[in-house]
């Protein structure tokens, strides 16, 4: 299934990740680099997402049950099909 990624948001990346990213970004197109956002606090994240769509752990309004759709996770666990490769 084709997938178009509009943006990637990374919260509190470890220093090792940041170092690898700095090297890897040289090989990325500018369009892709502009779609990757790093957040070190909730205020930065709230500039991209409204609080009503975020869980409490990220300074939002949703509790854990509202933030995680249990029907989807239960269905994924039920199927539990291992990746077979090509």
C-alpha positions as CSV (number, residue, x, y, z in Angstrom):
1,X,0.0,0.0,0.0
2,X,1.5,3.4,-1.0
3,X,2.0,5.8,1.9
4,X,2.7,9.5,1.8
5,X,4.2,10.9,4.9
6,X,3.4,14.5,5.5
7,X,5.5,14.9,8.6
8,X,7.4,13.1,11.3
9,X,7.5,14.3,14.9
10,X,10.1,13.0,17.3
11,X,9.8,13.7,21.1
12,X,13.0,14.0,23.2
13,X,15.4,12.1,20.8
14,X,18.5,10.7,22.5
15,X,21.8,12.2,21.6
16,X,22.9,9.1,19.7
17,X,19.8,9.5,17.4
18,X,20.6,13.2,16.9
19,X,24.2,12.3,15.9
20,X,23.0,9.7,13.3
21,X,20.4,12.1,12.0
22,X,22.9,14.9,11.4
23,X,25.0,12.5,9.3
24,X,22.0,11.1,7.5
25,X,20.3,14.4,6.7
26,X,23.1,15.2,4.2
27,X,21.6,12.4,2.0
28,X,18.0,13.6,2.3
29,X,16.2,15.9,0.0
30,X,15.4,19.3,1.5
31,X,11.6,18.5,1.2
32,X,12.1,15.5,3.4
33,X,14.3,17.3,5.9
34,X,11.6,20.0,6.3
35,X,9.0,17.4,7.2
36,X,11.0,16.1,10.2
37,X,10.3,17.9,13.5
38,X,12.1,17.4,16.8
39,X,10.3,18.4,20.1
40,X,12.0,18.8,23.4
41,X,9.0,20.1,25.3
42,X,5.2,20.0,25.0
43,X,4.9,23.6,24.0
44,X,6.8,22.9,20.8
45,X,4.5,19.9,20.1
46,X,1.4,22.0,20.7
47,X,2.4,24.3,17.8
48,X,1.7,21.4,15.5
49,X,-1.1,19.5,17.3
50,X,-4.1,20.8,19.3
51,X,-4.3,19.6,22.9
52,X,-7.6,17.9,22.3
53,X,-5.9,15.3,20.1
54,X,-3.0,14.5,22.4
55,X,-2.8,12.2,25.5
56,X,-2.3,13.5,29.0
57,X,1.3,12.4,29.0
58,X,2.0,14.9,26.2
59,X,0.1,17.7,27.8
60,X,-3.2,17.0,26.0
61,X,-6.7,16.4,27.0
62,X,-7.2,12.6,26.3
63,X,-6.7,10.0,28.9
64,X,-5.1,6.7,28.0
65,X,-8.3,4.9,27.1
66,X,-9.4,7.7,24.8
67,X,-5.9,8.1,23.2
68,X,-5.6,4.4,22.3
69,X,-8.2,2.7,20.2
70,X,-8.5,-0.7,22.0
71,X,-10.5,-2.2,19.1
72,X,-7.6,-1.6,16.7
73,X,-4.9,-3.0,19.1
74,X,-7.1,-6.0,19.9
75,X,-7.6,-6.8,16.2
76,X,-3.8,-6.5,15.6
77,X,-3.0,-8.8,18.5
78,X,-5.7,-11.3,17.4
79,X,-4.3,-11.5,13.8
80,X,-0.6,-11.7,15.0
81,X,0.6,-12.7,11.6
82,X,4.4,-12.8,11.5
83,X,6.2,-11.0,8.7
84,X,7.1,-13.5,6.0
85,X,9.2,-11.3,3.8
86,X,9.2,-11.4,0.0
